[in-house]
């Protein structure tokens, strides 16, 4: 995580700024009582709002104003400038808003405005209870949304994980690198769930879903009834099956427990082989280099990330990692793992007292399939994230939903997508009939270089490059025939936000 700049930057808004300095459609960065704030003129009105994103502390003054919203430049959280409300993940909390007074040609920021609280929903027509299977991004976002939108019935989250919901993207990045403190990792405190009457049951694995009886059976034999259920079981890492793959120094990274075990092993390790040149694999490689380990990356492709991002960004990523000392073995796979070395399909051997595999994940659909839900490379849902069984919804890594732009059913393993689906699923459980139409977004961090990606281009036939990927300053657009499918940017946060807005507008036509 990166903290925001000094809270004293810019003018003191309590003393006022000239109205002429607050330009229509623009923002002025300053502070109120030492707290960073933005003064915004939009549609002729003046608004004062917090200047720091409630996700990772990004400076919102470098973001994008779109109508009555402000978009975060780092990870595309969105806030309402009138109310401060966090409109979409990964924002965690609302922003503080203040009253603005015009006097003598100046804009002066005054007291904080009261927080907008949703009305409590009447029980009529709502499910008697909601049970969420899964404690990841989608499940956590859904539970919070149910309470945020006024639902008063019981909310239970059954999580197979031993820990309360946490910031999974950080595991392969700052947390593994040792630059994120452990207290940064939980998304919420235990008190938050208690205060919001969200019954989180960790280390609770659901083994059976019975739609006819509206019951769930847990691995300990206990049963839970539900009025509505959200499946957010996520995915399981694919594991190597070569000789030696079960040796104790062979690790995967999916959960917080996995990461803590990996960190413990780092203390005595010197030579690591990372299997897979995926986003996770290369983020792990960067984090382990930050801890001083020798790192070799083994992958079958000719370039890292080429299938998704294309050859130019693939070459940039490889060069970036090589400049930090990572050694690549591309066009190769692991044939055998020994206690102190790895033998490759090429016949070469690499010293390794630590092996980390990042070769993909599979959606966890066993419970859904056995319950009779429609399953095809994930749990099939409609545009409202409901399965073929009324009252049962799916979100996150397991959900395959109809993409409005291409007509294809798609499934994604992206944190922000999962969170946004959790929000929409919760609202539809409450009868709001909100179609999931969010533009997919993800980011990948490699040392100080971040790749932002909006849209979805599982298959593309051409790409356009503006700028220079090698200089970490570019926009890459992915096309299929005449349809623009996705945009990747490096060093161009505003371009990424503008691309997201353009995709939203296309979808609204």
C-alpha positions as CSV (number, residue, x, y, z in Angstrom):
1,X,0.0,0.0,0.0
2,X,1.1,3.6,-0.6
3,X,-0.1,6.3,1.7
4,X,-1.4,9.6,0.4
5,X,0.7,12.7,0.4
6,X,0.9,15.3,3.2
7,X,-2.5,16.2,4.6
8,X,-1.5,19.9,4.6
9,X,-1.0,20.0,0.8
10,X,-2.9,22.9,-0.9
11,X,-5.0,25.7,0.6
12,X,-6.9,25.5,3.9
13,X,-10.5,25.4,2.6
14,X,-11.9,26.8,5.9
15,X,-10.2,30.1,5.0
16,X,-11.7,29.9,1.5
17,X,-10.4,30.0,-2.1
18,X,-11.4,32.3,-4.9
19,X,-14.4,31.0,-6.8
20,X,-12.5,31.7,-10.0
21,X,-9.9,29.0,-9.0
22,X,-12.6,26.3,-8.9
23,X,-13.2,25.6,-12.6
24,X,-16.2,23.8,-13.8
25,X,-15.6,20.1,-14.1
26,X,-12.3,20.3,-12.2
27,X,-11.0,19.7,-8.7
28,X,-8.9,21.8,-6.3
29,X,-6.9,19.8,-3.7
30,X,-6.6,21.2,-0.2
31,X,-7.4,20.4,3.4
32,X,-9.9,21.0,6.2
33,X,-8.5,20.8,9.7
34,X,-5.6,18.8,8.4
35,X,-7.7,16.3,6.6
36,X,-7.2,16.1,2.8
37,X,-10.2,17.4,0.9
38,X,-11.3,18.3,-2.6
39,X,-13.3,21.2,-3.7
40,X,-15.3,20.4,-6.9
41,X,-17.4,22.5,-9.2
42,X,-19.8,20.3,-11.2
43,X,-22.9,21.5,-13.0
44,X,-22.4,24.9,-11.4
45,X,-22.6,23.5,-7.9
46,X,-19.8,23.3,-5.4
47,X,-19.0,20.2,-3.4
48,X,-16.4,19.5,-0.7
49,X,-15.4,15.8,-0.3
50,X,-12.6,13.7,1.1
51,X,-9.5,13.5,-1.1
52,X,-8.3,10.0,-0.2
53,X,-9.8,6.8,-1.5
54,X,-11.0,4.5,1.2
55,X,-9.4,1.5,-0.5
56,X,-5.6,2.0,-0.6
57,X,-5.4,5.7,0.1
58,X,-5.1,6.9,-3.5
59,X,-5.2,10.7,-4.1
60,X,-8.6,11.2,-5.7
61,X,-7.5,14.6,-7.0
62,X,-5.7,12.6,-9.7
63,X,-8.8,10.7,-10.6
64,X,-11.7,11.5,-13.0
65,X,-14.9,13.4,-12.5
66,X,-17.9,11.8,-14.3
67,X,-21.2,13.6,-13.8
68,X,-21.8,13.3,-10.0
69,X,-19.1,10.8,-9.4
70,X,-15.4,10.7,-8.8
71,X,-13.3,7.7,-9.9
72,X,-10.1,6.5,-8.1
73,X,-7.1,6.6,-10.4
74,X,-5.5,3.4,-8.9
75,X,-8.2,0.8,-8.7
76,X,-11.4,2.4,-10.1
77,X,-13.4,2.8,-6.9
78,X,-16.3,5.3,-7.4
79,X,-17.9,7.8,-5.0
80,X,-20.8,10.2,-5.2
81,X,-19.6,13.7,-4.8
82,X,-22.9,14.9,-3.4
83,X,-23.2,12.3,-0.6
84,X,-19.7,10.8,-0.4
85,X,-21.3,7.4,-0.8
86,X,-19.0,4.6,-2.1
87,X,-20.9,3.6,-5.2
88,X,-18.7,0.6,-6.2
89,X,-15.9,-1.5,-5.0
90,X,-13.1,-1.7,-4.2
91,X,-14.0,1.3,-2.0
92,X,-14.6,0.2,1.5
93,X,-16.2,3.2,3.2
94,X,-17.9,6.5,2.2
95,X,-16.1,9.8,2.0
96,X,-16.8,12.7,4.3
97,X,-18.7,15.6,2.7
98,X,-18.9,19.1,3.9
99,X,-21.1,22.1,3.3
100,X,-19.7,24.8,1.0
101,X,-20.6,28.4,1.4
102,X,-20.1,31.2,-1.2
103,X,-19.2,34.6,0.3
104,X,-17.5,37.6,-1.2
105,X,-16.3,35.8,-4.3
106,X,-14.8,32.9,-2.3
107,X,-15.8,29.3,-1.6
108,X,-15.5,28.4,2.1
109,X,-15.8,24.8,3.4
110,X,-17.8,24.4,6.6
111,X,-19.1,21.6,8.8
112,X,-19.4,18.0,7.8
113,X,-22.8,17.0,6.3
114,X,-24.8,14.2,8.0
115,X,-24.2,10.7,6.8
116,X,-27.0,9.4,4.5
117,X,-28.5,6.3,6.1
118,X,-30.6,3.9,4.1
119,X,-34.1,3.2,5.5
120,X,-34.8,-0.1,7.1
121,X,-36.5,-2.5,4.7
122,X,-39.8,-3.9,5.6
123,X,-39.7,-7.7,5.8
124,X,-42.6,-8.3,3.4
125,X,-41.5,-9.8,0.2
126,X,-37.9,-10.3,1.3
127,X,-36.2,-13.6,2.2
128,X,-36.4,-14.6,5.8
129,X,-32.7,-15.0,5.9
130,X,-29.7,-14.9,3.6
131,X,-26.8,-17.3,3.7
132,X,-23.6,-16.6,1.8
133,X,-21.4,-19.5,1.0
134,X,-17.9,-18.1,0.8
135,X,-15.9,-15.4,2.7
136,X,-14.0,-13.9,-0.2
137,X,-14.5,-10.8,-2.2
138,X,-18.0,-11.5,-3.5
139,X,-19.3,-12.9,-0.2
140,X,-18.0,-10.1,1.9
141,X,-19.3,-7.4,-0.5
142,X,-22.7,-9.0,-0.6
143,X,-23.0,-9.2,3.2
144,X,-22.0,-5.5,3.6
145,X,-24.5,-4.5,0.8
146,X,-27.4,-6.3,2.5
147,X,-26.9,-4.3,5.6
148,X,-26.0,-1.1,3.8
149,X,-29.3,-1.3,1.8
150,X,-31.4,-1.8,4.9
151,X,-32.0,-5.5,5.1
152,X,-32.9,-6.5,8.7
153,X,-33.1,-10.3,8.5
154,X,-30.3,-12.7,9.5
155,X,-27.2,-12.7,7.4
156,X,-24.8,-15.6,7.7
157,X,-21.5,-16.0,5.9
158,X,-20.1,-19.6,5.9
159,X,-16.5,-19.4,5.0
160,X,-14.2,-22.4,4.5
161,X,-11.3,-20.0,5.2
162,X,-9.9,-19.9,8.7
163,X,-9.6,-16.1,8.6
164,X,-12.1,-13.3,8.4
165,X,-12.4,-11.8,4.9
166,X,-9.1,-10.3,3.9
167,X,-7.4,-8.4,1.1
168,X,-6.4,-11.3,-1.2
169,X,-4.7,-9.2,-3.9
170,X,-2.2,-8.0,-1.4
171,X,-1.0,-11.5,-0.6
172,X,1.1,-11.8,-3.7
173,X,2.2,-8.2,-3.6
174,X,3.1,-6.0,-0.6
175,X,2.2,-8.6,2.1
176,X,4.5,-11.3,0.6
177,X,7.2,-8.7,-0.1
178,X,7.2,-7.6,3.5
179,X,6.1,-4.0,2.9
180,X,2.5,-4.4,4.2
181,X,1.7,-4.8,7.8
182,X,-0.4,-7.7,9.0
183,X,-3.1,-5.3,10.3
184,X,-3.7,-4.0,6.8
185,X,-4.8,-7.4,5.5
186,X,-8.3,-7.9,7.1
187,X,-11.0,-6.1,5.2
188,X,-13.0,-5.5,8.4
189,X,-12.5,-5.9,12.1
190,X,-14.4,-8.6,14.1
191,X,-16.3,-5.7,15.7
192,X,-17.6,-4.6,12.3
193,X,-19.3,-7.9,11.6
194,X,-20.7,-7.9,15.2
195,X,-22.0,-4.4,14.9
196,X,-23.6,-5.0,11.5
197,X,-25.1,-8.4,12.7
198,X,-23.3,-10.4,10.1
199,X,-22.7,-13.9,11.5
200,X,-19.4,-14.9,10.0
201,X,-18.5,-18.6,10.6
202,X,-14.9,-19.3,9.6
203,X,-13.6,-22.8,8.9
204,X,-17.1,-23.8,7.9
205,X,-17.3,-25.8,4.7
206,X,-20.6,-26.5,3.0
207,X,-20.8,-30.0,1.5
208,X,-24.4,-30.1,0.3
209,X,-27.0,-27.6,-0.9
210,X,-30.6,-28.9,-1.0
211,X,-32.8,-26.4,-2.9
212,X,-36.0,-28.5,-2.2
213,X,-35.6,-28.2,1.5
214,X,-33.7,-24.8,1.5
215,X,-31.0,-26.3,3.6
216,X,-27.2,-26.4,3.7
217,X,-25.2,-29.3,5.2
218,X,-21.8,-28.5,6.6
219,X,-18.8,-30.8,6.9
220,X,-19.4,-31.2,10.6
221,X,-22.8,-32.6,10.0
222,X,-24.8,-29.5,11.1
223,X,-27.5,-27.9,8.9
224,X,-28.4,-24.3,8.1
225,X,-31.7,-23.2,6.6
226,X,-31.9,-20.2,4.3
227,X,-34.4,-18.0,2.6
228,X,-32.0,-17.0,-0.2
229,X,-28.5,-18.2,-0.8
230,X,-25.5,-16.7,-2.6
231,X,-22.8,-19.1,-3.9
232,X,-19.4,-17.4,-3.7
233,X,-17.2,-20.4,-3.2
234,X,-14.3,-19.0,-5.3
235,X,-11.7,-21.2,-6.9
236,X,-9.0,-23.7,-5.9
237,X,-5.4,-23.6,-7.2
238,X,-4.4,-26.2,-9.7
239,X,-1.5,-28.2,-8.4
240,X,1.4,-29.9,-10.1
241,X,1.2,-33.6,-10.5
242,X,4.9,-34.3,-11.4
243,X,7.1,-36.4,-9.2
244,X,8.0,-34.5,-6.0
245,X,5.1,-32.1,-6.3
246,X,3.9,-33.0,-2.7
247,X,7.3,-32.3,-1.1
248,X,7.0,-29.9,1.9
249,X,8.9,-27.1,0.2
250,X,6.4,-26.9,-2.7
251,X,3.9,-24.2,-2.0
252,X,0.8,-22.6,-3.6
253,X,-0.5,-19.1,-2.9
254,X,-4.3,-18.7,-2.5
255,X,-5.2,-18.1,1.1
256,X,-3.7,-16.0,3.9
257,X,-2.6,-19.3,5.6
258,X,-0.8,-20.2,2.3
259,X,1.0,-16.8,2.4
260,X,1.9,-17.0,6.0
261,X,3.3,-20.5,5.5
262,X,5.3,-19.2,2.5
263,X,6.7,-16.3,4.5
264,X,7.8,-18.7,7.2
265,X,9.6,-20.8,4.7
266,X,11.3,-17.8,3.1
267,X,13.3,-17.3,6.3
268,X,15.5,-20.3,5.5
269,X,15.2,-20.4,1.7
270,X,17.7,-19.0,-0.8
271,X,16.8,-20.4,-4.2
272,X,13.2,-20.3,-5.4
273,X,11.6,-21.7,-8.6
274,X,8.2,-20.1,-9.5
275,X,6.2,-22.3,-11.8
276,X,4.1,-20.2,-14.1
277,X,4.5,-16.8,-15.6
278,X,1.0,-15.7,-14.8
279,X,0.0,-12.5,-12.9
280,X,0.2,-14.4,-9.6
281,X,3.4,-16.1,-10.5
282,X,5.2,-13.0,-11.5
283,X,3.9,-10.9,-8.6
284,X,5.2,-13.7,-6.3
285,X,8.6,-13.5,-8.2
286,X,8.8,-9.8,-7.6
287,X,7.9,-10.1,-3.9
288,X,10.5,-12.8,-3.4
289,X,13.1,-10.8,-5.1
290,X,12.3,-7.9,-2.7
291,X,13.1,-10.3,0.1
292,X,16.5,-11.2,-1.5
293,X,15.8,-14.7,-2.8
294,X,17.3,-15.9,-6.1
295,X,14.2,-16.5,-8.3
296,X,13.8,-18.6,-11.4
297,X,10.5,-18.6,-13.4
298,X,9.6,-21.6,-15.4
299,X,6.7,-21.4,-18.0
300,X,5.8,-23.1,-21.3
301,X,5.1,-19.9,-23.2
302,X,7.6,-17.9,-25.2
303,X,6.7,-14.7,-23.5
304,X,5.0,-14.0,-20.1
305,X,1.4,-12.9,-20.3
306,X,1.5,-12.8,-24.1
307,X,-1.8,-14.6,-24.5
308,X,-3.7,-11.9,-22.5
309,X,-1.6,-8.8,-23.0
310,X,0.2,-9.3,-26.3
311,X,3.9,-9.5,-27.2
312,X,4.9,-5.9,-26.5
313,X,3.7,-5.9,-22.9
314,X,5.0,-9.5,-22.5
315,X,8.5,-8.3,-23.5
316,X,8.3,-5.3,-21.2
317,X,7.3,-7.6,-18.2
318,X,10.1,-10.0,-18.9
319,X,12.7,-7.2,-19.2
320,X,11.4,-5.5,-16.0
321,X,11.7,-8.7,-14.0
322,X,15.1,-9.5,-15.5
323,X,16.3,-6.0,-14.5
324,X,15.5,-7.0,-10.9
325,X,17.4,-10.3,-11.2
326,X,14.7,-12.8,-12.1
327,X,15.9,-15.6,-14.4
328,X,13.4,-17.0,-16.9
329,X,13.2,-20.5,-18.3
330,X,10.5,-20.1,-21.0
331,X,9.4,-22.9,-23.3
332,X,9.9,-25.3,-20.5
333,X,7.9,-27.2,-17.9
334,X,8.8,-28.8,-14.6
335,X,9.5,-32.5,-15.0
336,X,10.5,-33.5,-11.5
337,X,11.1,-31.8,-8.1
338,X,13.8,-33.0,-5.6
339,X,14.6,-31.7,-2.2
340,X,17.1,-29.2,-3.4
341,X,16.6,-28.8,-7.2
342,X,14.0,-28.9,-10.0
343,X,14.5,-30.8,-13.3
344,X,13.0,-29.2,-16.3
345,X,11.5,-30.7,-19.5
346,X,14.6,-29.4,-21.4
347,X,16.9,-31.5,-19.2
348,X,18.3,-28.5,-17.3
349,X,18.3,-28.5,-13.5
350,X,17.8,-25.5,-11.3
351,X,18.7,-25.2,-7.6
352,X,15.6,-24.8,-5.5
353,X,14.9,-25.1,-1.8
354,X,11.5,-23.4,-2.4
355,X,9.0,-24.0,-5.2
356,X,5.9,-21.9,-5.7
357,X,3.3,-22.9,-8.2
358,X,1.1,-20.4,-9.9
359,X,-0.5,-22.4,-12.8
360,X,-4.1,-21.3,-12.5
361,X,-7.2,-22.1,-10.6
362,X,-10.4,-24.1,-11.1
363,X,-13.8,-22.7,-10.0
364,X,-15.2,-24.6,-6.9
365,X,-18.5,-25.8,-8.3
366,X,-18.9,-29.2,-6.7
367,X,-21.7,-28.2,-4.3
368,X,-23.5,-26.3,-7.1
369,X,-23.3,-29.3,-9.5
370,X,-24.5,-31.8,-7.0
371,X,-27.4,-29.5,-6.1
372,X,-28.6,-29.6,-9.7
373,X,-27.6,-26.1,-10.7
374,X,-26.6,-25.4,-14.3
375,X,-22.8,-25.7,-14.5
376,X,-20.6,-25.1,-17.5
377,X,-17.0,-24.1,-16.7
378,X,-18.5,-22.3,-13.8
379,X,-22.0,-21.8,-12.4
380,X,-24.3,-20.4,-15.1
381,X,-26.3,-17.3,-14.1
382,X,-28.5,-14.8,-15.9
383,X,-27.9,-11.1,-16.2
384,X,-29.1,-10.7,-12.6
385,X,-26.6,-13.3,-11.3
386,X,-29.4,-15.8,-10.5
387,X,-28.9,-19.4,-11.2
388,X,-31.5,-21.7,-12.9
389,X,-33.0,-22.2,-9.4
390,X,-34.9,-19.2,-8.0
391,X,-33.5,-17.8,-4.8
392,X,-30.0,-19.1,-5.5
393,X,-27.4,-16.7,-6.8
394,X,-23.8,-17.0,-7.7
395,X,-21.0,-14.4,-7.8
396,X,-17.2,-14.2,-8.0
397,X,-14.8,-16.7,-9.5
398,X,-17.5,-19.3,-10.0
399,X,-20.1,-17.3,-11.9
400,X,-20.4,-17.4,-15.7
401,X,-22.7,-14.6,-16.8
402,X,-23.9,-13.1,-20.2
403,X,-21.7,-10.3,-21.3
404,X,-23.8,-7.6,-22.8
405,X,-21.1,-6.3,-25.1
406,X,-20.2,-9.6,-26.8
407,X,-23.1,-11.9,-26.1
408,X,-20.7,-14.5,-24.7
409,X,-21.0,-16.1,-21.3
410,X,-17.8,-15.2,-19.5
411,X,-16.2,-16.0,-16.2
412,X,-13.4,-14.0,-14.5
413,X,-11.1,-14.4,-11.5
414,X,-10.7,-10.8,-10.7
415,X,-11.0,-9.3,-7.2
416,X,-12.9,-6.1,-8.2
417,X,-15.3,-8.0,-10.5
418,X,-16.1,-10.4,-7.7
419,X,-16.8,-7.5,-5.3
420,X,-19.0,-5.8,-7.8
421,X,-20.9,-9.0,-8.4
422,X,-21.4,-9.5,-4.7
423,X,-23.0,-6.0,-4.5
424,X,-25.4,-6.7,-7.4
425,X,-26.3,-10.2,-6.2
426,X,-27.2,-8.8,-2.8
427,X,-29.4,-6.1,-4.3
428,X,-31.2,-8.7,-6.5
429,X,-31.7,-10.9,-3.4
430,X,-33.6,-7.9,-2.1
431,X,-35.7,-7.7,-5.2
432,X,-34.1,-4.7,-6.9
433,X,-33.6,-6.5,-10.3
434,X,-30.3,-4.8,-11.1
435,X,-28.5,-6.2,-14.1
436,X,-24.8,-6.9,-13.7
437,X,-23.2,-4.6,-16.3
438,X,-20.0,-3.4,-14.7
439,X,-17.0,-3.1,-16.9
440,X,-14.4,-5.7,-15.8
441,X,-11.3,-4.2,-14.2
442,X,-8.1,-5.7,-12.8
443,X,-4.6,-4.5,-11.9
444,X,-1.3,-6.3,-11.6
445,X,1.7,-4.9,-9.7
446,X,5.3,-5.6,-10.6
447,X,7.8,-3.7,-8.5
448,X,6.8,-0.1,-9.0
449,X,5.0,-0.7,-12.3
450,X,1.2,-1.3,-12.4
451,X,-0.7,-2.6,-15.3
452,X,-4.4,-1.6,-15.4
453,X,-6.8,-3.5,-17.6
454,X,-10.5,-2.7,-18.4
455,X,-12.9,-4.8,-20.5
456,X,-12.5,-8.4,-21.4
457,X,-10.7,-9.9,-24.4
458,X,-10.5,-13.6,-24.0
459,X,-9.8,-13.8,-27.8
460,X,-8.6,-10.9,-29.8
461,X,-7.3,-10.7,-33.4
462,X,-5.4,-7.3,-33.3
463,X,-4.1,-4.7,-31.0
464,X,-3.2,-1.1,-31.2
465,X,-0.3,0.4,-29.2
466,X,-0.1,4.1,-28.3
467,X,3.1,5.1,-26.5
468,X,6.0,2.9,-25.5
469,X,5.5,-0.3,-23.4
470,X,9.3,-0.5,-22.9
471,X,9.2,2.9,-21.3
472,X,6.3,1.9,-19.0
473,X,4.0,4.5,-20.7
474,X,1.4,3.1,-23.1
475,X,-2.2,2.3,-23.9
476,X,-2.9,-1.0,-25.6
477,X,-6.3,-1.6,-27.2
478,X,-7.5,-5.1,-28.0
479,X,-10.0,-5.7,-30.9
480,X,-12.0,-8.6,-32.3
481,X,-13.0,-7.6,-35.8
482,X,-14.4,-4.1,-35.4
483,X,-15.3,-4.4,-31.7
484,X,-13.0,-2.9,-29.1
485,X,-12.9,-5.4,-26.3
486,X,-10.4,-4.2,-23.7
487,X,-7.7,-1.6,-22.9
488,X,-4.5,-2.1,-20.9
489,X,-2.5,0.9,-19.7
490,X,0.8,1.4,-18.0
491,X,1.6,4.7,-16.4
492,X,-1.7,6.2,-17.7
493,X,-4.2,6.0,-14.9
494,X,-6.6,8.6,-16.4
495,X,-6.6,6.8,-19.7
496,X,-7.7,3.6,-18.0
497,X,-10.5,5.5,-16.3
498,X,-11.6,7.1,-19.5
499,X,-11.6,3.7,-21.3
500,X,-13.8,2.3,-18.5
501,X,-16.3,5.2,-18.9
502,X,-16.3,4.7,-22.7
503,X,-17.2,1.0,-22.3
504,X,-19.9,2.0,-19.8
505,X,-21.4,4.4,-22.3
506,X,-21.3,1.8,-25.1
507,X,-23.1,-0.6,-22.9
508,X,-25.8,1.9,-22.1
509,X,-26.7,2.5,-25.7
